[in-house]
Amino acid sequence: MTENPLHTAAASGFDAGAATYVAGRPDYPEGALSWLVEDLGLCAGRVAVDLGAGTGKFLGLLARTGASLIAVEPVAGMREQLRRAYPRADVRAGQAEALPLEAASVDALVCAQAFHWFATPAALAEMRRVLKIGSRLGLIWNVRDESVGWVAALTKLIAPYEGDAPRYASGRWRAAFPAEGFSPLHERAFAHAHVGSPERVIVDRVLSTSFIAALPEAERAEVAGGVRKIIAATPELAGRDTVAFPYATHAFACERVE
C-alpha cells in the first residue's frame, strides 16, 4: 500500500477553502438515505467508511442508517472542520491507496463527492482489500444542473481555471470500471436543491470548487465578482434573500464479489 501525492488542487484548495466548503456545499437528498439502506445494506451493527469525507457533509446521512462510522480524509483542514462538526466521530488521516483499516473489516465504503480524485486500479484494489466479500462500494455526487441557464453560466465562468483537476463531469472516473473483484455499477438519481442566500449557496459554492479555492486571493476575488454579476443579471436570483441552486444527485453501487 503506497500513498500517492494528492492533486495540487485538492491539497491546497480544500485545505485553504475548508470553511467555504462547509458553507457553500449542499447536503444530500432524502433519497440518498434509502440508497444507503437498500443498495448498500447499511443498518445498525454494520461498519461504514466515508472515504474522502471532507468536512463531513455526508456523515450525518450515513449516521442515520445506524451503522458504525469511520471517516477517512487526507486533507488536514478538512479533518479539522469535520471534527468540529462531529467531535465524537472516528476520524482518520488516510488516502484511498493506503487506507488505515484492517483487511475485510468494512461492510460498506462510500465516496461522496470524491471518487474522481482517486479513480485508479490501485485505489480500487485497496478498497477491495478492506471490504468484506458481499459488502458494497458506493459512489455519490451532487451535480450542478446545467440545464438551467444561470448554472451553465457559472460553469462557463470557472471552466478556464480547471486545468487538469479531476472532475465528475469529465466522466474519466468511469474508466476504472469494470473493476476486478467488483460487480457492475448500478446507478440511481435524485433531484435535489440547495436553498439559502445567494451568497452562501451560489458564491460560496463556486469558491469552494477545488481549483478556484487554490487560486491566489486576487483571482478568487475576480471569480467571486463574476459570480455576483451573474446573480445580478438573472431575474430569478437578483435581489432575492433565498434562492434554490438545482442539482441532480447521482448514486452508484457495486458489490465486492471475490
C-alpha positions as CSV (number, residue, x, y, z in Angstrom):
1,M,0.0,0.0,0.0
2,T,1.6,3.2,-1.2
3,E,0.2,6.7,-0.8
4,N,0.1,8.9,-3.9
5,P,0.6,12.6,-3.7
6,L,-2.6,14.5,-3.6
7,H,-3.5,16.6,-6.7
8,T,-2.4,20.2,-6.1
9,A,-6.0,21.5,-6.5
10,A,-7.2,19.1,-3.7
11,A,-4.2,19.5,-1.4
12,S,-4.1,23.3,-1.4
13,G,-7.7,24.2,-2.5
14,F,-9.5,22.1,0.0
15,D,-7.1,22.9,2.8
16,A,-7.4,26.6,2.4
17,G,-11.1,26.6,1.5
18,A,-12.4,24.2,4.1
19,A,-14.6,26.7,5.8
20,T,-16.1,27.9,2.5
21,Y,-16.8,24.3,1.6
22,V,-18.9,23.9,4.8
23,A,-20.9,27.0,3.8
24,G,-21.3,26.5,0.1
25,R,-21.7,22.8,-0.5
26,P,-25.2,21.2,-0.4
27,D,-26.2,18.3,1.8
28,Y,-27.8,15.3,0.2
29,P,-31.4,14.4,-0.7
30,E,-33.6,12.1,1.4
31,G,-33.5,9.6,-1.5
32,A,-29.8,9.0,-0.7
33,L,-30.8,7.6,2.7
34,S,-32.9,4.9,1.0
35,W,-29.9,4.2,-1.3
36,L,-27.6,3.7,1.7
37,V,-30.1,1.3,3.3
38,E,-31.4,-0.6,0.3
39,D,-28.4,-0.6,-2.1
40,L,-25.5,-0.6,0.3
41,G,-27.3,-2.6,3.1
42,L,-26.4,-0.3,5.9
43,C,-28.0,-0.7,9.3
44,A,-27.2,-1.0,13.0
45,G,-24.3,-3.4,13.6
46,R,-22.5,-2.7,10.3
47,V,-19.4,-0.7,9.7
48,A,-19.3,2.0,7.0
49,V,-16.4,4.1,5.8
50,D,-16.8,7.6,4.4
51,L,-13.7,7.9,2.2
52,G,-12.6,11.4,1.2
53,A,-15.0,12.5,4.0
54,G,-14.0,16.2,3.6
55,T,-15.8,18.3,6.2
56,G,-18.4,15.6,7.0
57,K,-21.1,16.7,4.6
58,F,-22.2,13.1,4.0
59,L,-21.5,11.8,7.5
60,G,-24.8,13.0,9.0
61,L,-26.8,11.0,6.5
62,L,-24.6,7.9,7.0
63,A,-25.2,8.2,10.8
64,R,-29.0,7.9,10.2
65,T,-28.5,4.3,9.0
66,G,-27.4,3.3,12.5
67,A,-24.1,1.9,11.2
68,S,-20.8,2.5,13.0
69,L,-18.8,5.1,11.0
70,I,-15.2,5.7,10.2
71,A,-14.3,8.9,8.3
72,V,-11.1,8.9,6.3
73,E,-9.8,12.2,4.9
74,P,-6.3,13.2,3.7
75,V,-6.5,17.0,4.0
76,A,-5.8,18.4,7.4
77,G,-8.0,21.5,7.0
78,M,-11.0,19.3,6.1
79,R,-10.4,17.0,9.0
80,E,-10.4,20.0,11.4
81,Q,-13.8,21.1,10.1
82,L,-15.1,17.6,10.3
83,R,-14.0,17.2,13.9
84,R,-15.7,20.5,14.8
85,A,-19.0,19.2,13.3
86,Y,-18.7,15.7,14.7
87,P,-16.5,15.8,17.8
88,R,-17.2,12.1,18.6
89,A,-16.5,10.8,15.1
90,D,-13.8,8.3,14.4
91,V,-11.8,10.5,12.0
92,R,-8.6,9.1,10.5
93,A,-5.9,10.6,8.2
94,G,-5.5,8.5,5.1
95,Q,-5.8,8.1,1.3
96,A,-7.6,5.8,-1.0
97,E,-4.4,3.9,-1.9
98,A,-3.4,3.3,1.7
99,L,-6.4,3.0,3.9
100,P,-5.9,2.9,7.7
101,L,-8.2,-0.1,8.0
102,E,-7.8,-3.9,8.5
103,A,-8.5,-6.3,5.7
104,A,-12.1,-7.4,5.3
105,S,-13.2,-5.2,8.2
106,V,-15.8,-3.0,6.4
107,D,-19.5,-3.6,5.4
108,A,-19.7,-0.6,3.1
109,L,-17.4,2.0,1.8
110,V,-18.8,5.3,0.4
111,C,-17.1,8.0,-1.6
112,A,-19.2,11.2,-1.5
113,Q,-18.2,13.9,-4.0
114,A,-14.7,12.3,-4.0
115,F,-14.1,9.2,-6.2
116,H,-13.0,11.2,-9.3
117,W,-9.9,12.2,-7.3
118,F,-8.6,8.7,-6.9
119,A,-10.3,6.6,-9.7
120,T,-7.4,4.2,-10.1
121,P,-6.9,0.4,-10.1
122,A,-4.6,0.9,-7.1
123,A,-7.3,2.6,-5.1
124,L,-10.0,0.1,-6.0
125,A,-7.7,-2.7,-5.1
126,E,-7.2,-1.1,-1.6
127,M,-11.0,-0.7,-1.2
128,R,-11.4,-4.3,-2.2
129,R,-8.9,-5.3,0.5
130,V,-10.8,-3.6,3.3
131,L,-14.3,-4.6,2.2
132,K,-15.8,-7.9,3.2
133,I,-16.9,-10.3,0.4
134,G,-20.6,-9.4,-0.3
135,S,-20.2,-5.9,1.0
136,R,-20.8,-2.8,-1.1
137,L,-18.9,0.2,-2.6
138,G,-21.0,3.3,-3.1
139,L,-20.1,6.4,-5.1
140,I,-22.3,9.5,-4.9
141,W,-22.1,13.1,-6.3
142,N,-24.3,16.2,-6.2
143,V,-24.0,17.5,-9.8
144,R,-24.9,21.0,-10.8
145,D,-28.0,21.1,-13.1
146,E,-26.6,22.9,-16.1
147,S,-29.9,22.7,-18.0
148,V,-30.6,25.9,-16.0
149,G,-29.2,28.9,-17.8
150,W,-27.5,30.6,-14.9
151,V,-26.0,27.4,-13.7
152,A,-24.5,26.8,-17.1
153,A,-23.1,30.4,-17.0
154,L,-21.4,29.6,-13.7
155,T,-19.7,26.6,-15.3
156,K,-18.6,28.7,-18.2
157,L,-17.1,31.3,-15.8
158,I,-15.0,28.8,-13.9
159,A,-14.0,26.4,-16.7
160,P,-10.9,28.4,-17.8
161,Y,-9.4,27.7,-14.3
162,E,-10.0,24.0,-14.3
163,G,-6.6,22.8,-15.6
164,D,-6.1,19.1,-15.1
165,A,-8.2,18.8,-11.9
166,P,-10.2,15.6,-12.0
167,R,-13.9,16.1,-12.2
168,Y,-17.1,14.0,-12.1
169,A,-18.4,15.8,-15.2
170,S,-15.5,14.6,-17.4
171,G,-16.6,11.0,-17.0
172,R,-13.0,9.9,-16.9
173,W,-13.6,8.2,-13.5
174,R,-15.8,5.6,-15.3
175,A,-12.7,4.1,-17.0
176,A,-11.9,2.5,-13.6
177,F,-14.8,0.1,-14.2
178,P,-15.4,-2.7,-14.6
179,A,-13.1,-3.3,-11.7
180,E,-11.5,-6.6,-10.6
181,G,-13.4,-8.2,-7.7
182,F,-16.5,-6.0,-8.1
183,S,-19.8,-6.4,-9.8
184,P,-21.0,-3.9,-12.4
185,L,-22.1,-0.5,-11.2
186,H,-25.8,0.3,-10.7
187,E,-27.0,3.9,-10.8
188,R,-29.8,5.8,-9.2
189,A,-30.5,9.5,-9.5
190,F,-32.4,12.0,-7.3
191,A,-33.5,15.6,-7.9
192,H,-32.0,18.0,-5.2
193,A,-31.6,21.7,-4.4
194,H,-29.5,23.8,-2.1
195,V,-31.7,26.5,-0.6
196,G,-30.3,29.6,1.1
197,S,-28.9,33.1,0.4
198,P,-27.3,33.7,-3.0
199,E,-24.0,34.5,-1.2
200,R,-24.0,31.1,0.5
201,V,-25.4,28.7,-2.0
202,I,-24.0,30.3,-5.2
203,V,-21.0,32.4,-4.4
204,D,-19.6,30.1,-1.7
205,R,-20.4,27.1,-3.8
206,V,-18.3,28.4,-6.7
207,L,-15.5,29.5,-4.3
208,S,-15.4,26.0,-2.7
209,T,-14.5,24.4,-6.1
210,S,-11.1,22.9,-5.6
211,F,-9.3,24.7,-8.4
212,I,-11.0,28.0,-7.6
213,A,-10.1,27.7,-3.9
214,A,-6.5,27.1,-4.8
215,L,-6.2,30.4,-6.8
216,P,-4.4,33.5,-5.4
217,E,-6.7,35.8,-3.5
218,A,-6.9,38.4,-6.2
219,E,-8.1,35.8,-8.8
220,R,-10.5,34.3,-6.4
221,A,-12.0,37.8,-5.8
222,E,-12.3,38.2,-9.6
223,V,-14.2,35.0,-9.9
224,A,-16.5,36.0,-7.0
225,G,-17.2,39.3,-8.7
226,G,-18.1,37.4,-11.9
227,V,-20.5,35.1,-9.9
228,R,-22.2,38.2,-8.4
229,K,-22.6,39.7,-11.9
230,I,-24.4,36.5,-13.0
231,I,-26.7,36.7,-9.9
232,A,-27.4,40.4,-10.6
233,A,-28.3,39.7,-14.2
234,T,-30.6,36.8,-13.5
235,P,-34.2,37.9,-12.7
236,E,-35.0,34.8,-10.5
237,L,-31.9,35.5,-8.4
238,A,-31.4,39.3,-8.3
239,G,-32.5,40.9,-5.1
240,R,-33.6,37.6,-3.5
241,D,-32.9,36.7,0.1
242,T,-33.4,33.0,-0.6
243,V,-32.7,31.0,-3.8
244,A,-32.5,27.4,-4.8
245,F,-29.4,26.0,-6.5
246,P,-30.6,23.0,-8.6
247,Y,-28.6,19.7,-8.5
248,A,-29.0,16.1,-9.7
249,T,-27.7,13.6,-7.2
250,H,-26.1,10.5,-8.9
251,A,-25.5,7.4,-6.8
252,F,-23.7,4.3,-7.9
253,A,-23.2,1.0,-6.1
254,C,-21.4,-2.3,-6.7
255,E,-20.6,-5.4,-4.7
256,R,-17.3,-6.9,-3.7
257,V,-17.8,-10.4,-5.2
258,E,-14.4,-12.0,-4.6
